[in-house]
Amino acid sequence: MQASEPTAQTPGRMHFQREGVELSVLDFGGSGSPVLLLHGLAGYAGEWSDTAAWLVRNHRVLGLDERGHGHSTRIPADVSRDAHVADVAYVIEHLGLGPVVLVGQSLGGSLAFVTAARHPELVRGLVVAEACPDADPDGEGVAGIRRWLDRWPLPFASREDAVEFFGGPSLYARSWGGGLEQREDGWWPRFDADVMLRTLSEGTSVSYWEEWQRVRCPTLLVRAGNGFFPTDYLQAMAARLPGARFVDIPDAKHDVHLDRPEQWRAALSDFLAALAPANVAGTLSTYEQGIDAYIRDSVRTPGHEDFLRRVLELLPHGTHMLELGTGPGHDALFFESGGVNVRRTDGALGFVARLRAGGLQAEVLEITSADFGGPYDVVFANAVLVHLTDAQLDLVLAKALLAVRPGGLLAFTVKEGDGEAWSTAKVGRPRFFNYWREPSLLEHVLAAGWRPLSVKHVQGRTEPWINVICARP
């Protein structure tokens, strides 16, 4: 793959060469976890300016002019879905952004979810607005876009005339007018209509349901009330992904981010606020990609078997347990064999999907952001809290306390040692670990309101662990 280093052309704009195609990226600025915005057919990165204006308060925000659009190559030879997705992955990798939150509308939404499916290591969250995986073998969508583009009275005499054509003063109209360029005879789109039609035709020639069902990152699916898709269709689409969230924005047009910016902001803000922190997201991404390796290398040690038995001895028959980080589900099966009712949860969608495929109940639950529900008799977390920072541990300990009845239990394990580290051991990809000494760990446990019942130091396969059982007073 041939590529050049990015160079600034205008403030905030970078250009790359990928296999003979120029790709233009608009850098809106900001700091924090990165968000990459992907526009729809005939759109451009600048149409996200209103969204980016508030996103930059908490995120590094960039928008891509997709091939054939905006400042990128006007007439690329290859407009396939594969080429578009490769462009997105290249930008993320070349700028060192991954894992990112991908936000896409229409064509951009389709590119976003296919990228998330094919490059899970690059995507930590996904927002898909007004897009679907269906093929369009009859070309009805292409015909509709052709009719729409044919109605444009080109060239526009002025940008103001264009704004009037698109409905008069509004964010929607200004954004479409802002995508035009001035030539000697007037204002023209910054795209070629035949390229748009070819892009849509090639992109909808096959179904992408397989890719949609392979997405393993937290996902928000947004429907516009007056958009292209029925409510029940997108709800069914969301149901195919464990843990996917669905939001319907009433009365919105297809370009929901431009037509209903306040409701769009609320939906996107809520989703972003619920995403896992970087250390948790990176670790979950590793589990998603390394599930088979993790399961193959998971062996119960004598210390862990003793821990399970000690917990079970404290639980009456019929006890209700919340299990955080169920993984392959072995511990849950042990407790169920002893008469415990287990609610299996995991932050890794792949584990949940695998358990469901095996006929077991399981739910997606990201422990730093989700509500635990309850009340339960016990919260059990084996080899889960080890991936949290000190502050995140405090948060989860407090949430667990609220989730159990008075006298209820919390049983968990952490690695013994000092400091924090990322390790590729066991699964070949990086996972975050926080190591603990007993005095410091008990300070956090007591500060959260728990009463320690048992603390044991045991030897794991390669490292020492601390097994803790505590009770809510």
N, C-alpha and C positions, 0 to 999 in steps of 0.2 A: 504494500500500500504506500503510494507516494503522498507526501504531505509536506506542507511548509509551516513554519512557525507563525503564529498569529501576529498581525501587525495592525496598529491602530490606524483606521482610515478617517473616521470622524470620532468625536468624543463618545466613548462607550461602544463603538462598533469594531468588531474583529472579523477578519476574513481568513479562511483556510482553503487549501486545495486538497480535495480527496479524489484520487483517480480521475483527474481532469475536470472535476466539477468544483466551482467556487461555492463555498458555503459561508454565509454571512451570519454572524451572531451579534445580537444587541445585548450589551451588558448594562443592566439597569442599576447595578451597584448593590449595596447592602452587604451585610456580613451575617454569618451564621450558617446553618445547614442550607445547601444549595437547592434551588427550585429551577427547573428548566421548563419553559412554556412553549407549547407547540400549537400553532394556529391551524385553522381549517382551510379547506380548498379555496383558493383565490385570496387568502388572507396574507398577513405579514406580521413579523415580530412586533412591530410598533403598535399593533392594535391592542397589545396587552398593557399599554402604558398605565391605564387606570388601575388595573389589578396590581401591577408592579409597584405602583406608588405607595401602597400600604404593605405589600409583602416585604419590601426592603427593610422595614423596621426590625424584622427578625430573621431575615434570610438573605443569602446571596442569590440574586435573581437574574436569569438570562433568558433570552428568547431567540429561537432559531428561525431564520428565513429558510423554509424548506426549499429543496431544489425546485427550480421553476418559479419561485416566488420571490418578491421583494428584491433585495440586493444580491441574492444568490444567482447562479447561472440561469439565464432566462429560458433557454431551450436545451435542456440536457438530453442526451440520447437515451438514457435509461431513466424511466420514471416509475419503475416497478416498486411494489411495497418493500421488497428486499433491499433495494437501493436506498430508499428513504430511511428504513430502520437502521441500516448500516451507517448512514449519516448521523443519526441521533447518537448511536453508540460511540461513534468516532469523536464527536464533540465532547461527550462526557469524559471519555478516556483521555483525549488529548489535552483537555483543560484540567485534568485531575480532579473532577468534581464528584465522582461516584463515592458512595451511592447517593443519588439525588431523589427528590420528589419530582415525578413527571406529571405535568398538568397539560392535558390536551383537549381540544374541542373539535368535533366532527372528524375531518381527516387527521388532525393532530391527536385526537383521542384514540383513533385506531393505531396510529404509529406508536403512541405511548404504551398501549397494552401489549402490542406485539414485541416491542423492545423489552418490556418487563418480563415477558415470557421467555424470550431468547437470551437475554442478558440479565438474569436475576441479580447478579452481583453488582450491577450498576444502579439498581432502582430500589429505594427503601419505602417508597409510597407512590400511589398511582391515583390520579383523578381523571376520570373519563367523562366528558360532557357530550351528550348528543352523538354517540357513536355506537356501532354494533359490529358483531363479527360476521354477519350474514353476507353471502355472495349475492350478486345482482345479475344473474345470467341473462335476463331479458333486456338489460340496459335501461331500465326505467329511470334510474337515478341520473344516468348520463344524459338522457333525453330531457329531463327536467332542468338540469343545469344548463344545457345548450339553450333551451327556451329562455331561461332567466338571463343569461349573458347576451342573447340576441336582443333583449329589450333595452339594453344600455344605449343611450343616445350618444354614441361616441363620434368624435371627441367631445368632452364637456367643454363649454366655453370658459368655465372658471371652476375653481374648487367649490365655490359657493353654490354654483348650479348643481354640482354633483351632490352636495349635502341636501339640497332641496329634492333631488331625484330620489335619494335614499330615505326620504321621510321628514326632512326638515331638522332644525336644531335638536340634536340629541347626541349622546355618546355613540350610539349605534351609527348614525349618519355621519358624524364627524370622523369616526374610525374608518368607515368605508371610503369617505372622501380623502382621508389622509393616506390611503394606499395608492393614490394616483401620482403620476409624474407628468411634468409639463414638457411638451414638445412644441415645435413651431406653430402647429395648427390647433393646439388646445391641450386638454388634459386627458391622459390615457392610463389604463390600468398598468401596473408594473408586473404584468404577466402576459403570457400568450394564451389565448382562449383554447387553441387546439391542444396545447400542453396540458391545460387543466382537464379537458375532456379525456385525453389519453391517460392522465394520472388516475382519474376516477375509474375509467374503464378497466385499467390493469389492476388497480387496487381492489376492485370488487369482483374480479373474475373468479375468485375462489373464496371459500369460507375460511374464517379464522377462528372457528369455535375451539379447535384444538389448542391454539395459543391462548385463547381467553381462559380456558380451564386449567392451563399450566401456570397462570399468574399466582405467585405465592407471597406477594407483599400486601400490606393493608391497602384497600381499594375503596374509593368513593365513586359511585356512579350517579351522574346528575342528569335529570330529564328536564327539558323545557316544556312547560304546559302546552304551548302552541308550537312545539317543535315537530320532529319527524317521526317520533316513536310513541306507540301507546304505552300507558302506564304499566299494564300487566306484562308487556314484552320486556321492558327494562327491569321490572321486578324479578321476572323469571331469570333474566340474565344475571342479576346480582345474586340470586339464590344458588347459582352454579359455583360461586366462590365462597368458601367458608369465611365468615367474618366481614364480607363486603357490606358496605353501607350504601343505602339508596336515598337520594333526596329528590323530591319533585318540586320544581319552582313554578307555581301557577302563573298563567298568562304570559310566560316568557316566550320569546321567539327562539329559533334555532341557535342564534348567536347569544346564548344566555348570559355570557359574561359582559356583553355590551348592552343588552336590552334590560336586564334587571341586575345592575351592578351591586346594589345593596344586599339583595338576597344571595347573590353569588358570593359576595364577600363573607357573609355569615356562614354559608355552607362550607366554603373552603377553609375559613379560619377555624371552625370547629374541628374539621378533619385534621388539619395540621397540628392543632393543639394536642390532639389525642395520639399523635404519632410517638413512637418510642424515641428516647434520646439516642444519640449516635452510638454510644457503646452498646446499648441494648439492640438497636437496629442492626449494627454490624454483626453482632453475635447471632441474632436470629437469622440473618442472611446466610451465615455460615452453616447453621443447622439445616436451613432449607436446601442448600446445595450438597450437604454432606450427610443426609439422613442414613443412607445405606452404610456408609463407613462408620457412622456413630453406632448404629445398631450392631454391626459386626464386631465392634471393639468393646461393646458394653458387657461386662462380666460382673456379677454380684460378688462382692468380697465378703468374707466372714463378718467384718465389722458392720457392713451395710445390712446383712441379713439379721444380725443381732439388733440393730436399730429398728428394723421393721417389726420384729417380734415384740420389742419393748413398747413401741407405740401401740400395737394391736392389743397388748395386755391391758392398756389403760382405757380401752374403748369398749363400752357395752355393745351388745348385739343390737343392730339397727341404727347405730351411730351414723350421722351425716357428715361427710368429709368433703372439703374443697381441696382438690389437688392442683397445685400450681406447677406447671411444667411436667405434664404427664409423660412426654416423650413417647417411647414405644409402648407404654402402658403396662409394663410388668409389675410395678409396685401397686397399681390400682387393682390388678387381678389378684394379687396377694391379699389385699385388704378386703376385697369382695368375697374371697373364699372364707374370710373370717366373719362375715355378716355385716360388713360396713357398706353403706350406700355412698358411692364415690361419684362426685361431679368432676369429670376429667376436663382439664383445660390446658392449653399450651399457647404460647405466643407464636410458634412456628406453624404456619398453615399446613405444611407438608405432613407433620405428625398428625394433625387433626384429620386431614383428608385420608391418611392411611388407616387410622383407627375407624373412621366412619365406613370406609370400604370393607373393613373386617366385621361390620355389623355392630360396632360399639358406639355408644353415645360419647361425643367429645365436642368441645367448644373452643373457639379462639378467644384468648384473653391475654392481653398485654399487661403485665402486672404493675407497671409504673403509671399507667393512664386509665385503666378500666376499673369500674366499680366491681367489688367482689360479691355483692349481694349478701345473702345470709338470712337468718343466723345459722351457723354451722356448729357442730360439736368440736370440730378440729379442722385446722388448715395444715396441709402437709406440703412441703416444698423441698424435694431432694435435688441437690446439685443445680439449684436455680438462683438462689440469692447470692451465690458466689459471683454472678455476672453483674452485680450492682455496685455502684459507688457508695460511699458512706451515706451521703444524703438520700440516695435512692433507697438504701436499706431502711433508713429511718421512716421514709414514706410508706414502704410496704409493711413494715412492722406495725405502723399505726393503722393502716387499712385492715390488716389481718385482725387487730384487736377489736375493731368495730364489727368485723364479720362473724365473730364467734359469740356464743352466749356466755354469760358469767360462769366461770369455771371451765370454759372451753379451752382447748389446747392449740398450741402451735408447735409443730415439729419440723425442723429444717437442718440442713447440712451446709457447711462452708469449708473451703480449703484453709489449712493452717499455714501461716507464714507471714511475710511482711510485704507491704506495698501493693502496687497494681501492675498488671502486665497483659499484653496481648500474646497469645500462644497459638501455634498451629498444630500442637500435639493432638493426636487421636483422629482428627478429621481432615488434617492437611490444609485447613484454612483458618484465618485468625478468629479467635474468640477472646473476649475481654474477661479477665479474672481479677477479683479483689481478694487479697489474702488477709487473714485475721489471726490475732492472738486472743486467748480467752479473756483476759481482763478488759481489753477494749471492746470486744464483742458483747460482753455482759453489760458494759456501760450503756450501749445502745439498746439492748434488750430491756433493761430496767427503765431507761428514760422513756421508752415507748409505752410503759405501763404493764409489762409482762413480769410474771414471777417465775424464775428459773426452777425447774424441777430436776433436770438432769443435764449434765454436760459431760460428754465422753470424747476422748481423743482416740482416734482409730487410724490404722494404716490402710490407705487405699492401695490400688495397684502400683502407683508410682509416687504418690504424695500423701502426706498426712491430712486427715480431715477432722473437723470438730462437729459432732452431732449434738443437737440441742433440742430438748423438750421443755416447754414452758407453758404456764397457765395464765388465763385471764383471772384476776382476783374477783 
